[in-house]
Amino acid sequence: MAVQIIDRRLSGRNKSVGNRERFMRRYKAQIAEAARRAVSSRGIRDIEQSESVSIPRKDISEPTFHHGRGGVRDTVYTGNKDYVRGDTIERPQGGAGGRGSQASNQGEGEDDFTFTLSKEEFMELFFDDLELPRLMRTHVGDHRQWKTRRAGFSTDGTPHNLAVVRTMRQALGRRIALAKRPGRELAEMEAALAALVAKGEDDGDAAHALRQQIKVLRERLQHMPYIDPIDLRFRAHTRVPVPITRAAMFCVMDVSGSMDEARKELAKRFFILLYLFLTRHYEKIDIIFIRHHTQASEVDENTFFHATESGGTVVSSALELLARIIAARYPAGEWNLYVAQASDGDNFPGDSDDCSRLLAETILPQLRYFAYVQVAEEEQNLWQAYTALQAQFDNFAMRKVGAPNEIYPVFRELFRKEGVET
């Protein structure tokens, strides 16, 4: 049976980081579940905040060591009239402390354990099981990404990279090599001295000279350093170029007149969540913002989320602009391309068929993934046109969002890692 011993001694400032990391590794599932529950109690714009989460005590219970009296003992408590040896005492019924149940004069319990997650820890857990689908390392280009790899050993380096085993091996080899000849000479001198002693000439000049030589040789062998600076070996590393993950996400939002404030707010909340996910999970990713009504335009982040421009609805204008940007700046062979579109589904009559044709013939074959979110429950003509695409392309997904509390579940469903349940 494996036994884990946990050091709970108080530490100075920043001295408990290791314990905190081990705690989060052991109870990652419970903390992640508590973090997801906490999302429902905060606004989507307040996601990037630290959070105090509560974990049931039973989920983090740990074995403890204590001194017992030892042996097998039978104890009869004062006033016992109901139990005999071998009976099982039932768990007290009624109130379980810390659960907020009705008052009771029986039972006991403990409050849930409250654990404060930092901003970075909360966001890491929040997006832990999400990823961009079908993301591939595609290109080694002008902006190279370097990776450090092992490159044997060197005779200089930092103490952190000291290769202890290789150093000891070098030291052992050096000592064997340097001691071989002196050891042979020492054996020969000792044999010659023994021969003189056997002849009774141990007090002669020859014997005295041999003893002096033997003494000098032994001191020489004894003073041979156990580890010499020439024995030191350090792990060497080299930087090599590796394929980089180049990804681009197109955020396409409908801002036409049919998108009232409530629907625009739903779309903005979805894209805020997407923006946080992309910027925190991926270092090298381009995010392109496109707003459209009857005309589409590429805008910056601030304009995308805060501009109040409105008008009619021609969705194909956004898709045509998207296709032009891909052709001009993002070759599909070198980039992982993604599109997230949010709309209420209402479109100019006849334009939905143009959207479907443009996606099927030009855009979807170049994409890793296309996610369409309709911020309305009723199925408009754009939804109907896109339904045929979903059956035809496995890199096309579409979902509906009708209320703020549906955004996060839909987002997780669209971008969950393969093999992870929603």
URDA-V566277 format. One record per run of one state. SS is the DSSP state (helix for helix, strand for strand, loop for the rest). FROM is the first residue (numbers start at 1). TO is the last residue. If there is no record, write none. Layout:
ss=SS from=FROM to=TO
ss=SS from=FROM to=TO
This chain:
ss=loop from=1 to=16
ss=helix from=17 to=26
ss=loop from=27 to=27
ss=helix from=28 to=39
ss=loop from=40 to=43
ss=helix from=44 to=46
ss=loop from=47 to=50
ss=strand from=51 to=55
ss=loop from=56 to=56
ss=helix from=57 to=60
ss=loop from=61 to=112
ss=strand from=113 to=117
ss=loop from=118 to=118
ss=helix from=119 to=126
ss=loop from=127 to=129
ss=strand from=130 to=130
ss=loop from=131 to=138
ss=strand from=139 to=139
ss=loop from=140 to=144
ss=strand from=145 to=154
ss=loop from=155 to=158
ss=helix from=159 to=161
ss=strand from=162 to=162
ss=loop from=163 to=163
ss=helix from=164 to=198
ss=loop from=199 to=204
ss=helix from=205 to=222
ss=loop from=223 to=228
ss=helix from=229 to=231
ss=loop from=232 to=233
ss=strand from=234 to=242
ss=loop from=243 to=243
ss=strand from=244 to=244
ss=loop from=245 to=246
ss=strand from=247 to=254
ss=loop from=255 to=260
ss=helix from=261 to=281
ss=loop from=282 to=284
ss=strand from=285 to=292
ss=loop from=293 to=295
ss=strand from=296 to=299
ss=loop from=300 to=300
ss=helix from=301 to=306
ss=loop from=307 to=314
ss=helix from=315 to=329
ss=loop from=330 to=335
ss=strand from=336 to=343
ss=loop from=344 to=350
ss=helix from=351 to=366
ss=loop from=367 to=368
ss=strand from=369 to=374
ss=loop from=375 to=380
ss=helix from=381 to=392
ss=loop from=393 to=395
ss=strand from=396 to=400
ss=loop from=401 to=403
ss=helix from=404 to=415
ss=strand from=416 to=416
ss=loop from=417 to=422
